[in-house]
Amino acid sequence: MKDSSFIDTTGKGLRITRFDDGGIASAGYLVNFTKSHGTWQFYHKNGQLNAKETYQNERLIKKLYYDENGETITDTTNIDMDAAYPEGNKAWQKYLVKNGFFPEQFTIVNADRAMVVISFTVNENDKAEEVEVSTPFYPQFDKIAKNVISRAPDWLPAVSHNRKVKFRMRQPMTFAQSQE
């Protein structure tokens, strides 16, 4: 089963999204072809309702959240957030600098630094996965950057509509050669 949308010629319709295993992740109404409207329901992977949100032309006007046992959640402080490194951005940058290194056998000509960009997903289980080089420089540098991201400690996963979700990220890594 895959995500589905049923929209009539006036732009009104229904959208159903699914988890990778085919279970329903969310269902709700649309207006103007893409805007959330009316009641939307979001589900935990165990099938329990995890959020009931009411929209009026894409604007959230009411929300109720539930834990995996169906109990109402009253503290909605961290209901929606991007994936993050647990100790913050400064600690993440420190990790990158500590674990990335300039390969000794190379010299960059006409510049003193090079950059590799890595794309990756932080999954619902706090791990970096689907790590790939999106902007390469040179194979040895690309491999170092990819390994640094792949071996990163656990993340705080993204949360959307009161449930952990996959979150795609891009991370530039700069390699600076020492000035001797």
C-alpha positions as CSV (number, residue, x, y, z in Angstrom):
1,M,0.0,0.0,0.0
2,K,1.2,3.5,-0.8
3,D,0.1,7.1,0.0
4,S,-3.1,8.1,-1.8
5,S,-4.9,11.3,-2.6
6,F,-8.5,11.4,-4.0
7,I,-9.2,14.9,-5.2
8,D,-12.2,16.1,-7.3
9,T,-12.2,18.9,-9.9
10,T,-13.1,21.5,-7.3
11,G,-9.9,20.8,-5.3
12,K,-11.6,19.0,-2.4
13,G,-10.4,15.6,-1.4
14,L,-8.9,13.1,1.0
15,R,-5.3,12.2,1.6
16,I,-4.1,9.0,3.3
17,T,-0.4,8.5,4.1
18,R,1.1,5.1,5.1
19,F,4.0,3.8,7.1
20,D,6.6,1.7,5.2
21,D,4.8,-1.5,6.4
22,G,1.5,-0.3,4.9
23,G,-0.2,0.8,8.1
24,I,-2.1,4.1,8.0
25,A,0.1,7.0,9.2
26,S,-2.4,9.8,8.6
27,A,-5.7,10.7,7.0
28,G,-7.5,13.9,6.4
29,Y,-9.3,16.3,4.1
30,L,-7.9,18.8,1.6
31,V,-9.2,21.9,-0.1
32,N,-7.7,23.9,-2.9
33,F,-5.9,20.7,-3.9
34,T,-3.2,20.8,-1.2
35,K,-4.4,22.6,1.9
36,S,-5.3,20.7,5.0
37,H,-8.9,21.4,6.1
38,G,-11.2,19.8,8.7
39,T,-10.1,17.0,10.9
40,W,-6.9,15.1,10.3
41,Q,-6.0,12.0,12.3
42,F,-2.4,10.7,12.8
43,Y,-1.5,7.3,14.0
44,H,1.3,5.6,15.9
45,K,2.9,2.6,14.2
46,N,1.0,0.3,16.6
47,G,-2.3,1.6,15.1
48,Q,-3.3,3.8,18.1
49,L,-4.4,7.3,17.4
50,N,-1.6,9.7,18.2
51,A,-3.0,13.1,17.1
52,K,-6.3,14.6,16.1
53,E,-5.9,18.0,14.5
54,T,-8.5,20.4,13.1
55,Y,-7.5,22.8,10.3
56,Q,-9.2,25.6,8.6
57,N,-7.6,26.4,5.2
58,E,-4.2,25.0,6.3
59,R,-4.3,26.8,9.7
60,L,-4.2,24.6,12.8
61,I,-7.1,25.6,15.1
62,K,-7.3,22.7,17.5
63,K,-5.1,19.7,18.5
64,L,-5.3,16.7,20.7
65,Y,-2.4,14.3,21.2
66,Y,-2.3,10.8,22.6
67,D,0.5,8.4,23.7
68,E,0.9,4.9,22.3
69,N,-1.6,3.6,24.8
70,G,-4.4,6.0,23.8
71,E,-3.9,8.3,26.8
72,T,-4.3,12.1,26.3
73,I,-1.0,14.1,26.4
74,T,-1.4,17.5,28.0
75,D,2.3,18.7,27.6
76,T,2.7,19.5,23.9
77,T,6.0,21.3,24.2
78,N,8.1,19.0,22.0
79,I,5.4,17.8,19.7
80,D,6.9,19.2,16.5
81,M,10.7,19.6,16.1
82,D,13.5,18.9,13.7
83,A,16.2,16.2,14.4
84,A,19.0,17.6,16.6
85,Y,22.3,16.6,18.0
86,P,21.7,16.0,21.7
87,E,24.3,18.4,23.1
88,G,23.5,21.1,20.5
89,N,25.1,22.6,17.4
90,K,28.4,23.6,19.1
91,A,29.0,20.0,20.3
92,W,28.1,18.7,16.8
93,Q,30.7,21.0,15.2
94,K,33.2,19.9,17.8
95,Y,32.5,16.2,16.9
96,L,32.9,17.0,13.2
97,V,36.3,18.7,13.7
98,K,37.5,16.0,16.1
99,N,36.6,13.1,13.8
100,G,37.3,14.6,10.4
101,F,40.9,14.9,9.3
102,F,42.9,16.0,6.3
103,P,44.6,13.0,4.6
104,E,48.4,13.5,4.9
105,Q,49.2,12.3,1.4
106,F,47.2,15.1,-0.3
107,T,47.8,18.8,-1.1
108,I,45.3,21.1,-2.4
109,V,46.6,23.5,-5.1
110,N,45.2,27.1,-5.5
111,A,43.2,26.9,-2.2
112,D,43.7,26.0,1.4
113,R,40.5,24.1,2.0
114,A,38.0,21.8,0.4
115,M,34.4,21.0,1.1
116,V,32.3,17.8,0.9
117,V,28.6,17.8,1.5
118,I,26.9,14.7,3.0
119,S,23.2,14.0,2.9
120,F,21.7,11.7,5.5
121,T,18.5,10.7,7.3
122,V,18.1,10.6,11.0
123,N,15.6,7.8,11.5
124,E,13.0,7.3,14.2
125,N,15.4,5.2,16.2
126,D,18.0,8.1,16.6
127,K,20.5,6.8,14.0
128,A,22.0,8.4,10.9
129,E,21.2,6.3,7.9
130,E,21.1,6.6,4.1
131,V,24.4,8.5,4.3
132,E,25.6,9.6,0.9
133,V,27.9,12.2,-0.6
134,S,25.8,14.8,-2.3
135,T,28.6,17.2,-3.2
136,P,31.9,15.3,-3.7
137,F,35.4,16.6,-3.7
138,Y,37.8,13.7,-4.1
139,P,37.2,10.0,-3.2
140,Q,39.4,9.9,-0.1
141,F,37.9,13.1,1.3
142,D,34.4,11.9,0.5
143,K,35.0,8.6,2.3
144,I,36.3,10.4,5.4
145,A,33.2,12.7,5.5
146,K,30.8,9.8,5.0
147,N,32.4,7.8,7.7
148,V,32.3,10.7,10.2
149,I,28.5,11.0,9.7
150,S,27.9,7.3,9.6
151,R,29.7,6.8,13.0
152,A,28.0,9.8,14.7
153,P,26.5,9.2,18.1
154,D,22.7,8.9,18.5
155,W,20.5,11.9,17.5
156,L,17.3,13.3,18.9
157,P,14.9,12.3,16.2
158,A,12.5,14.7,14.5
159,V,8.9,14.8,15.9
160,S,5.9,15.7,13.7
161,H,2.3,15.5,14.9
162,N,3.4,13.8,18.2
163,R,5.4,11.0,16.6
164,K,9.0,10.3,15.7
165,V,9.7,10.7,12.0
166,K,12.6,10.4,9.6
167,F,14.3,13.7,8.9
168,R,16.6,14.4,5.9
169,M,19.7,16.5,6.6
170,R,22.7,17.9,4.7
171,Q,26.0,18.5,6.4
172,P,29.0,20.3,4.8
173,M,32.4,19.2,6.0
174,T,35.4,21.5,5.4
175,F,38.9,20.0,5.1
176,A,41.6,22.6,5.8
177,Q,45.2,21.8,5.0
178,S,47.8,23.0,7.5
179,Q,49.9,26.0,6.6
180,E,53.5,24.9,6.9
